[in-house]
């Protein structure tokens, strides 16, 4: 788990993911959040998830949000 969170590879992937999200969704943070969830989770974010994602993106940037999504259990494990 710590390797996924802190490895240089995962940081590069989060940066590339954030760049893709910005390229596809434009400058609006809410649109970027919606696109990031669609790409990572193949679903829309719930209202609560979107609000928490907005807080994280505002405080730490879109790369941090993309890193969190890439490290989420929903992304890492299949049901």
N, C-alpha and C positions, 0 to 999 in steps of 0.2 A: 504493500500500500504506500509506504513512504517513497519507494522507488518511482511509482507512478506519479506521485505528487511532486517530487523534487528533481527528477532526472532532467538533464539538458534536452534529451529527446522530447519529453513531454512539454517542456517549455517552448521548444521550436514548433511543435504541433499546435499548441495553444495560440501562438503568434500567427501561424499560418491560417488557423481556423478563424481567428478574429479578423484577419485581413480579408478572407473570403466573405465573411458575414458582412463586413463594411462595404465591400465591393458589390455584393448582391442586394443589400438592403438600403444602402445610402447612409446619410449622416444621422438620421433620427435614431436615437438610442432604443426606443420602444420597438421600432421596426427591426433593428439589429437583434434585439432579444428574441423577438418572434422568429426570426430566421434561424438563429442559433438553436433554439429549441426544435424547430422543424427539422434541421439537419441532424442534430445529435440524437433526438428522442423520437423522431418521426411522429410527432404530435404537437399540438399547441400547448403552451404553458398555461397552467391554471392561473387564476387571478392572484392567488397567494404567491405562486412561484414567480410570476412576472414582477410582482412588487418587490420580492426579495432579490430577484435578479437585477432590478433597477437600482436598488440600494447598493448592491455589490459593484455594479458597473460604474455608478456615480462615485463611489468611494475609491475604487481600485482600478477601474478601466475594464474594457471589454476583454482584454487578454486574460484577466483574472477570472472573469465569468466563464470564458471558454475553457480555461483550465479546470474550473470546478465542474463544468458539464462533462468534460472528458474523464474526470475522476469519479463521477457519480456511479453508484451501484447500478442504476437503470441503464447506463451506457456500457458499463463493463461486463455485466452478467446478462445472460439470456434467461427468460422465464420459461 
